[in-house]
Amino acid sequence: RKPVNVDISSVKATMPWPGTPHKVRIFESDNNPTALVVEYKCKEQEQEFKKLRAKGATWDYNNDYTPHFTLSYDIGDYDWRGLNNSLDYFDGISIIDYYAESLQPDKVYGDE
């Protein structure tokens, strides 16, 4: 993996970005098999992801990128399926901040 330089100030100047929640689901991963997320559409965030990938940024989760926010990293046996009906209560969301961190290829997450 190689570092990718990101000019965050130019990106932040275009914020806030509007987002439209569209789906509640379990985000399956090895680390969090019961993480509950809300997926949303955000054209600006998706475009920023594509720009970073074009510059050489890596992505560990296949070619799909799904903007989302996490409601819970472990919902246990909670029956979450009815939550999709509550998305009607959202007028939308605003993405108000952006950050980047240096690549730490030797870091093992979960050992903090």
C-alpha positions in Angstrom: 0.0 0.0 0.0 1.2 3.5 -0.8 0.2 6.8 0.8 -2.2 9.0 -1.0 -2.1 12.7 -0.4 -5.5 14.3 0.3 -6.2 18.0 0.5 -8.9 17.9 3.1 -9.4 21.6 3.1 -10.7 21.7 -0.5 -13.1 18.9 0.3 -14.4 20.5 3.5 -15.1 23.7 1.6 -17.8 21.9 -0.3 -19.6 20.6 2.8 -22.2 20.0 4.1 -23.2 17.2 1.8 -26.8 16.1 1.6 -27.6 12.4 2.2 -30.8 10.4 1.9 -31.2 7.3 4.1 -32.7 4.4 2.2 -32.0 1.1 4.0 -31.3 -0.3 7.5 -29.4 -3.6 7.4 -26.8 -5.7 9.1 -23.3 -5.0 7.8 -21.6 -8.4 7.8 -17.9 -8.5 8.6 -15.5 -10.8 10.4 -15.1 -8.3 13.2 -18.7 -7.3 13.7 -21.1 -9.9 12.5 -24.1 -8.0 14.0 -23.3 -4.4 13.2 -26.5 -2.4 12.4 -26.1 0.4 9.8 -28.2 2.9 7.9 -27.2 3.1 4.3 -27.7 6.4 2.5 -27.2 8.0 -0.9 -24.8 10.9 -1.1 -23.5 11.8 -4.5 -20.7 14.0 -3.2 -19.4 11.3 -0.9 -19.5 8.7 -3.6 -17.6 11.0 -5.9 -15.0 11.7 -3.3 -14.5 7.9 -2.9 -14.0 7.5 -6.6 -11.4 10.4 -6.7 -9.4 8.8 -3.9 -9.5 5.4 -5.6 -8.3 7.0 -8.8 -5.4 8.5 -6.9 -4.4 5.0 -5.7 -6.2 4.7 -2.3 -6.8 1.2 -1.3 -10.1 -0.3 -0.2 -10.4 -3.6 1.6 -14.0 -4.4 1.0 -14.3 -5.2 -2.7 -15.1 -2.6 -5.3 -18.5 -1.6 -3.8 -18.6 1.5 -1.6 -21.8 2.0 0.4 -22.1 5.3 2.4 -23.5 4.4 5.8 -23.5 5.2 9.5 -23.4 2.7 12.3 -26.3 2.5 14.8 -24.7 -0.4 16.8 -21.6 -2.6 16.4 -23.4 -5.5 18.2 -27.2 -5.6 18.3 -27.2 -9.2 19.6 -30.6 -10.8 18.9 -32.5 -7.5 18.5 -35.1 -7.7 15.8 -34.2 -4.7 13.7 -36.2 -5.4 10.5 -39.0 -3.0 11.4 -36.5 -0.1 11.5 -36.8 0.3 7.7 -40.3 1.7 8.3 -38.8 4.5 10.5 -36.7 5.9 7.7 -39.8 7.9 6.7 -39.1 10.1 9.8 -35.8 11.3 8.3 -35.9 14.5 6.2 -32.3 13.6 5.2 -28.9 13.8 6.7 -26.0 16.2 6.4 -22.4 15.0 6.1 -20.7 17.9 8.0 -17.1 16.7 8.5 -14.4 14.7 6.8 -11.1 13.3 8.1 -8.2 11.2 6.9 -5.6 9.4 8.8 -2.1 8.2 7.9 -1.9 4.6 6.7 -0.6 2.3 9.4 -0.1 -1.0 7.5 1.2 -2.9 10.6 -1.6 -1.8 12.9 -4.0 -4.6 14.1 -7.3 -3.1 15.0 -9.0 -4.3 18.2 -5.7 -4.4 20.1 -6.1 -0.8 21.5 
